[in-house]
Amino acid sequence: MVTELPRKEAAVIGVGWAGGIIAAELAKEGIEVIGLERGAERTIDDFIMQKDELKYAVRYDLMQDLSKETLTFRNDRDMRALPMRQLGSFLLGTDLGGAGVHWNGVCPRFFPYDFEIRSQTIDRYGEDKIPEDMPLQDWGISYDEMEEHFAHFDATIGTSGEDNEMTPWRSTEFPTPPMVETPAIRMFKEASSNLGLHPYQGPSANLSEAYTNPDGKTIQQCQYCSFCERFGCDYQAKSDPIITVIPTARETGNFELRTHANVRRVSYDGERTDGVYFIDTRTGEEFFQPADIVILTTYVMNNNRLLLQSEIGTPYDPDTQTGVIGKNYCYQIMASVQGFFEEQFNLYAGAGALSGQLEDYNADNFDHSELDFIHGGTISLSQTGIRPINTNPVPPGTKQWGSEFKEANAHYLFRTLSLGSQGASMPYVNNYLDLDPTYTDSLGDPLLRMTYNFTEQDRNLAAHQTERMREIMQEMGASDIVANPDIGDYNIRPYQTTHNTGGVIMGADPDTSAVNNYLQMWDCENLFVVGASAFPNNSGYNPTPTVGALSYRAVEGIKQYYENPGPLA
């Protein structure tokens, strides 16, 4: 039996960065909002004195329980997809605040090139530069239109940073100064400058100084404790939803939060939704939550899965290249170079977004005329702080066990630096998401199926970035350098990055996109789907600030719809 709950004006499904922003902004306008969060409530008290690498970084206490819900994976359509039984390539967060609690806090803005990538690529290089099997498309909005929303997100989280000539223009200064420059970061910057590049201190949501945002929420000064990624911040020095937008929403009196509420379906009559069905994960009881407006903010995987299970929008078909739900799944093309030094660095101290970086090889900041790929990636030296369980660097040829390994590890623990590149990920016709025909979750619903592999575009980009990083590492004076330019096939087992994007992409044409530039569904006017699922491609950057900016853009549209219901574009 399904219990029907009192109707709300807006239901937000998933309460992390996107859901928290939308809940706060709508509630401030006097709109009655309910937030349905499938995980438990988390507060700062949960993280006090919890610098526990085993619990959080190894056993993934803040991540999804794959025994109850996971996804299946295959590299191509000729393979049988199998369930992901252990977290690996990416880490799916759970509980209140979602991935916004366990993120590192890296805060760059996507480039103007990203938002108009097809048009700008053709304008500069011609249409032949885009492979036939790359369904590249513009986002239906420009960076200039998005800039005010990036500025809004920066003001909410207090981003620490500095301007750089290679990054997108800004209408406002960074709210707080850049993070400290460590000796290792200084070495990277000096070497990069010697090569004619343009390094700078990376933008960070670990704050350089205490900051109070326009909503009156204070984020404290970073202590450089090294426990950011995979951890909650007990110092309240890493901006996250549970210390900013969620309390802002609650203080209005117009926001109700319901945890342990796992939404399984969006009710849909072919034109509109009137609410969602969810299970209380503690009791198994099923509820129907009626709502005038529904906003999905459940991370990339569940945004796609909920639409597919609810039969909203046309599923993508790789054979005909028609349909939109599940289309343009993208990831991030990671490359790295490791250098061993005789000089010792104090690497035990760090922060999630403490870095020196450069954008000379990102977006279209460099000429691609003679290159066999488009876009690029940021290059950075990040000092996130080393922890004993997961940090064991030794030079090539060292035995991986015994006294030789222990001696080398003790020597090089503070004498090893790494450069990393987050390469842009372009869409391909055979990289997509759909429902698995075989495997189900603990409730009997089909799992999401991921079909994904690296392409020649990706491999060429990774090789290019690896060579550029090798040049910088040589200039830094490393005695030994380890670089592997060949990324091979995508492997879902080793961790790479939690930067999944696409599947519910935005655009100006309902035939090729699922949502308009307000993130309103073309096929269901009172349903908004917000998050990195809207990206038609992924940039050479971390996605969170763009998710935040799109959330504020969606709020603009939702408020318009609330006053005057109907299609917004």
C-alpha positions, 0 to 999 in steps of 0.5 A: 500500500502506498501512503500519499503525503501532503502536496508540496509546491516543489520536490527536490530529489537528492540534497547535495550541492545542486539540490541544496542550492535549489532548495535554498533559493526556492525556499527564500522565495516563499516556495514550499520545498521538500527535499528527499534524500535517500541517505542519512543526515550528516552534520559536522559533529559526525566528522570531529576527530575523525581523521581516519584513513581506513574508515573513509579513504579505504572503506568508503564510509561516505560512499554508496553501498554497492550491495544494494544498488550499483551499475553494470559496465562494459567497454563495448556493445559486444561485451556482457555488462557485469555489476560493479561489485567494488567502488573503483574508478569513481566514488558514488557518494551517499547521505546528506550533502552527497559528493559535496561533503567528500569532494576536494574543493577544486573550483575552476570555471568551464571555458567559453569554448566548452559552452559553444564547443561545436561552433567554435571548433568549426569556426577555427578548424573547419567541420572536418576537425570533428570525427563523424562518430563524435556527436559534439554539440553546443550547450544552448547557452554561452559562458557570458550568459552563465558568468553571473551564476558562476559568480553567485556560486563563488560568493556562496562558497567563498572561493579562494584564488587569483586571476590568470590570463589563461582562465575565463573572464570574471565580473567579480574578484575572488571572495578570498585570497589564494591558498599558500604557495608551498615549496613544491608548488613554487618549484612547479611554477618556476619550472613552468614559467621557465618554459614560457607557460602561465602557472597560477595558484588554483581556485579552492573551496578550502578557504585561505581565510574565514569568510561569511557568505551573503546568506550569513554562513561562515566557512572557516580558514583551512588548517592544511590537515590533508583530510579533504577528499573522501572526508568531511571537514570537521573544521568547517573550512571546506565549503560543502552543502551541510554548512552553507545552502542546506542550513540556509534552506532550513532557516526559511521555515519553507524547507522540509528534509526527509532522509532515508527516502529512496525515490524509485519513480517519477510519476508521469502522464505523458506530459507532466509529473505530479510527484514521485514514489519513494521507499523509506529505506529503514522500514520498506514502506512506500510513499507518494510525494505529490508536487507541483514541480519536481527537480532531480538532483541525484547525481549523474547516474541516478538522474539518468536511471530515474528518467529511464525507469520512469519512461520520461524522454526517449532512450538513446539508441546507438544504432540509429543515434536517435533518442536523448536519455543516456546520450553523450556519457563522458568522463575525464581523461587522466594522465600523470607524471611522477618525479623522484627528487633528492630534495625533501618536501613537507608533503604531510601537510596539504589540502584538497585544492591546494595546487599550482596549475596552468591552462596553456594546454586546456580548452582551445588555448593552444593551436590544434591545427596539426594535432589529432584531438580537440580540447585539452586539460589542466596541468597541476601539481596538487599538494593534497597531503600524503596519508600512510595507507595509500601513499607508497611511492618508490622509483622504477625497478624497486621491489614491491615488498620486503626490506628494499621496498620499505627502505625506498618508501621511507626515503622517497615518501617526502621526495616524490612529486606528481603532475596531473592532467585532467583531460576533457572528455568528448562524446562518442556514439558508442559511449552511453547509459541505459538500463541493464536487461539482466541485473536489478537492485535490492528492490528489483529495479533494473540497474543502470548499464554503462557502455564506455571506452576511451577513444583515439581522441582520448588516447591522443590527448593523454599522450600529448599532456603526458609529454608536456608534463614530462617537460615540466618535470624535467625542468623541475630537476627530478632525478627519475621520471615515470611517465606512461603516455598510453592509457589503453582501454578504460578500466572501471576498477582503479580509481581515476576521478569522480567526474562523470557527466552527461546522459541528460544533456542540455541544448537548444534542440529537443531532437538532440537534447533532453533539457533546455538551458534552464534544465527543464525537460523538453518532454515534461515541463514541470520536471527539471533535471539538474547536475553534470548529467546536463553536460554535452561534453566534459571539460578539462576541469573539475565539474562542480562549479559548473554544476553550481552555476547551472543550479542557479541558472535552473533556479531562475527558470523554476521561479519563472515557471512557478509564476507562469507555467509552461515551456521556458524555451 
